[in-house]
Amino acid sequence: MTYSHHNLCHFHQEDGAGYKLIADEVLRIDAFNPHIAARVVAAFSNWRCFDTHRQTLMRKELERMLASSLSSDVYELVSKSLQ
């Protein structure tokens, strides 16, 4: 379980700030610990289960992460989430 699951109310804020925060942390952590970053990015794996607005926000963060230089572990999870 990732730390985003401990506070779902804030992770799923209507303005997308929770998604941006977690995506920022994934990118930061991936630079020094790809295995932990891969666990954290799992919070985005079920983005299609949410309302259209939140889907759009989560997809935006997934695409932003994909456009970054990711480790192979995180790249695989992010790209599979977007398929």
Backbone as CSV, one residue per row, in Angstrom:
resi,resn,N_x,N_y,N_z,CA_x,CA_y,CA_z,C_x,C_y,C_z
1,MET,0.846,-1.177,0.000,0.000,0.000,0.000,0.890,1.239,0.000
2,THR,0.560,2.168,-0.861,1.343,3.392,-0.926,0.770,4.427,0.021
3,TYR,1.552,5.468,0.300,1.071,6.472,1.244,-0.094,7.278,0.698
4,SER,-0.347,7.246,-0.601,-1.518,7.943,-1.148,-2.812,7.270,-0.695
5,HIS,-2.755,5.983,-0.413,-3.939,5.265,0.042,-4.310,5.594,1.480
6,HIS,-3.398,6.149,2.230,-3.672,6.484,3.618,-4.519,7.746,3.745
7,ASN,-4.568,8.551,2.720,-5.323,9.792,2.782,-6.013,10.027,1.446
8,LEU,-6.954,9.162,1.121,-7.638,9.214,-0.168,-8.365,10.527,-0.403
9,CYS,-8.889,11.104,0.646,-9.604,12.367,0.528,-8.710,13.440,-0.106
10,HIS,-7.478,13.522,0.337,-6.562,14.533,-0.187,-5.943,14.108,-1.510
11,PHE,-5.723,12.821,-1.695,-5.176,12.334,-2.958,-6.132,12.663,-4.106
12,HIS,-7.418,12.529,-3.867,-8.417,12.740,-4.914,-9.058,14.129,-4.861
13,GLN,-8.301,15.130,-4.447,-8.828,16.498,-4.431,-9.323,16.882,-5.819
14,GLU,-10.367,17.652,-5.865,-10.984,18.025,-7.136,-10.053,18.819,-8.040
15,ASP,-9.115,19.556,-7.444,-8.204,20.370,-8.262,-6.998,19.585,-8.782
16,GLY,-6.858,18.323,-8.394,-5.764,17.487,-8.879,-4.453,17.670,-8.139
17,ALA,-4.451,18.471,-7.072,-3.208,18.732,-6.336,-2.611,17.452,-5.748
18,GLY,-3.447,16.530,-5.311,-2.954,15.266,-4.757,-2.258,14.432,-5.814
19,TYR,-2.800,14.407,-7.020,-2.187,13.657,-8.110,-0.844,14.271,-8.491
20,LYS,-0.809,15.591,-8.538,0.439,16.279,-8.880,1.496,16.014,-7.814
21,LEU,1.106,16.078,-6.552,2.045,15.817,-5.459,2.647,14.420,-5.571
22,ILE,1.810,13.427,-5.774,2.310,12.053,-5.856,3.165,11.862,-7.102
23,ALA,2.758,12.444,-8.224,3.573,12.345,-9.438,4.934,13.005,-9.230
24,ASP,4.948,14.159,-8.581,6.216,14.832,-8.270,7.099,13.939,-7.408
25,GLU,6.497,13.283,-6.429,7.261,12.398,-5.539,7.779,11.178,-6.295
26,VAL,6.973,10.629,-7.186,7.430,9.494,-7.997,8.671,9.901,-8.776
27,LEU,8.618,11.057,-9.428,9.760,11.523,-10.216,10.982,11.766,-9.335
28,ARG,10.778,12.311,-8.171,11.888,12.580,-7.252,12.500,11.274,-6.740
29,ILE,11.657,10.371,-6.287,12.125,9.103,-5.710,12.756,8.207,-6.774
30,ASP,12.213,8.244,-7.983,12.726,7.391,-9.057,14.201,7.643,-9.324
31,ALA,14.658,8.853,-9.078,16.057,9.196,-9.319,17.023,8.424,-8.426
32,PHE,16.567,8.018,-7.245,17.482,7.313,-6.344,16.964,5.958,-5.866
33,ASN,15.675,5.653,-6.069,15.153,4.355,-5.652,13.961,3.961,-6.540
34,PRO,14.239,3.424,-7.717,13.177,3.074,-8.664,12.154,2.072,-8.127
35,HIS,12.578,1.177,-7.255,11.644,0.181,-6.725,10.575,0.826,-5.850
36,ILE,10.973,1.761,-5.031,9.999,2.482,-4.204,9.119,3.360,-5.078
37,ALA,9.703,4.024,-6.060,8.923,4.868,-6.971,7.868,4.040,-7.697
38,ALA,8.217,2.828,-8.074,7.253,1.943,-8.745,6.090,1.598,-7.818
39,ARG,6.376,1.430,-6.548,5.293,1.170,-5.591,4.372,2.385,-5.457
40,VAL,4.968,3.560,-5.434,4.180,4.782,-5.274,3.329,5.040,-6.506
41,VAL,3.882,4.815,-7.683,3.139,5.082,-8.923,1.920,4.161,-9.057
42,ALA,1.909,3.078,-8.325,0.764,2.164,-8.352,-0.533,2.853,-7.930
43,ALA,-0.434,3.966,-7.234,-1.634,4.713,-6.825,-2.440,5.183,-8.033
44,PHE,-1.800,5.267,-9.188,-2.473,5.721,-10.399,-3.029,4.565,-11.239
45,SER,-2.798,3.352,-10.843,-3.134,2.196,-11.680,-4.624,2.030,-11.962
46,ASN,-5.465,2.518,-11.098,-6.913,2.349,-11.309,-7.597,3.666,-11.698
47,TRP,-6.907,4.516,-12.416,-7.414,5.846,-12.750,-8.709,5.794,-13.555
48,ARG,-8.944,4.731,-14.265,-10.169,4.628,-15.078,-11.429,4.380,-14.242
49,CYS,-11.271,4.098,-12.965,-12.408,3.813,-12.085,-13.056,5.077,-11.530
50,PHE,-12.512,6.224,-11.846,-13.003,7.473,-11.264,-13.824,8.270,-12.270
51,ASP,-14.443,9.322,-11.786,-15.243,10.168,-12.664,-14.349,10.789,-13.740
52,THR,-14.976,11.268,-14.799,-14.260,11.792,-15.964,-13.271,12.894,-15.593
53,HIS,-13.666,13.781,-14.703,-12.789,14.880,-14.300,-11.501,14.343,-13.666
54,ARG,-11.630,13.417,-12.734,-10.452,12.872,-12.061,-9.632,11.992,-12.997
55,GLN,-10.297,11.288,-13.893,-9.576,10.510,-14.904,-8.669,11.418,-15.724
56,THR,-9.195,12.557,-16.129,-8.424,13.512,-16.925,-7.208,14.008,-16.151
57,LEU,-7.407,14.342,-14.887,-6.310,14.841,-14.066,-5.242,13.768,-13.827
58,MET,-5.682,12.556,-13.550,-4.735,11.474,-13.299,-3.970,11.117,-14.573
59,ARG,-4.681,11.069,-15.690,-4.028,10.762,-16.969,-2.978,11.824,-17.303
60,LYS,-3.294,13.074,-17.028,-2.344,14.166,-17.265,-1.045,13.925,-16.500
61,GLU,-1.160,13.502,-15.238,0.033,13.249,-14.429,0.782,12.011,-14.923
62,LEU,0.056,10.987,-15.344,0.712,9.806,-15.910,1.490,10.180,-17.174
63,GLU,0.891,10.989,-18.019,1.559,11.424,-19.244,2.767,12.303,-18.929
64,ARG,2.646,13.126,-17.912,3.776,13.972,-17.504,4.933,13.100,-17.012
65,MET,4.604,12.077,-16.233,5.655,11.172,-15.761,6.293,10.433,-16.932
66,LEU,5.473,9.984,-17.863,5.980,9.244,-19.015,6.925,10.096,-19.859
67,ALA,6.690,11.387,-19.900,7.530,12.303,-20.681,8.871,12.582,-19.996
68,SER,9.019,12.137,-18.766,10.259,12.346,-18.012,11.213,11.182,-18.249
69,SER,12.410,11.322,-17.777,13.386,10.226,-17.840,13.121,9.288,-16.670
70,LEU,12.434,8.205,-16.934,12.046,7.261,-15.886,12.933,6.030,-15.904
71,SER,13.048,5.414,-14.760,13.706,4.108,-14.692,12.834,3.109,-15.442
72,SER,13.393,1.986,-15.794,12.620,0.985,-16.534,11.438,0.467,-15.713
73,ASP,11.618,0.328,-14.396,10.531,-0.158,-13.528,9.321,0.780,-13.581
74,VAL,9.578,2.053,-13.385,8.489,3.033,-13.344,7.917,3.240,-14.739
75,TYR,8.777,3.283,-15.743,8.312,3.448,-17.118,7.316,2.347,-17.485
76,GLU,7.644,1.125,-17.137,6.769,-0.003,-17.458,5.388,0.161,-16.813
77,LEU,5.358,0.522,-15.543,4.068,0.677,-14.851,3.262,1.844,-15.404
78,VAL,3.913,2.958,-15.657,3.208,4.131,-16.171,2.678,3.849,-17.567
79,SER,3.503,3.283,-18.436,3.059,3.026,-19.804,1.936,1.997,-19.839
80,LYS,2.001,0.982,-18.998,0.917,-0.018,-18.943,-0.371,0.613,-18.417
81,SER,-0.254,1.530,-17.487,-1.448,2.199,-16.965,-2.156,3.003,-18.049
82,LEU,-1.399,3.544,-18.961,-1.978,4.382,-20.017,-2.530,3.577,-21.192
83,GLN,-2.249,2.306,-21.266,-2.726,1.492,-22.389,-4.192,1.184,-22.266
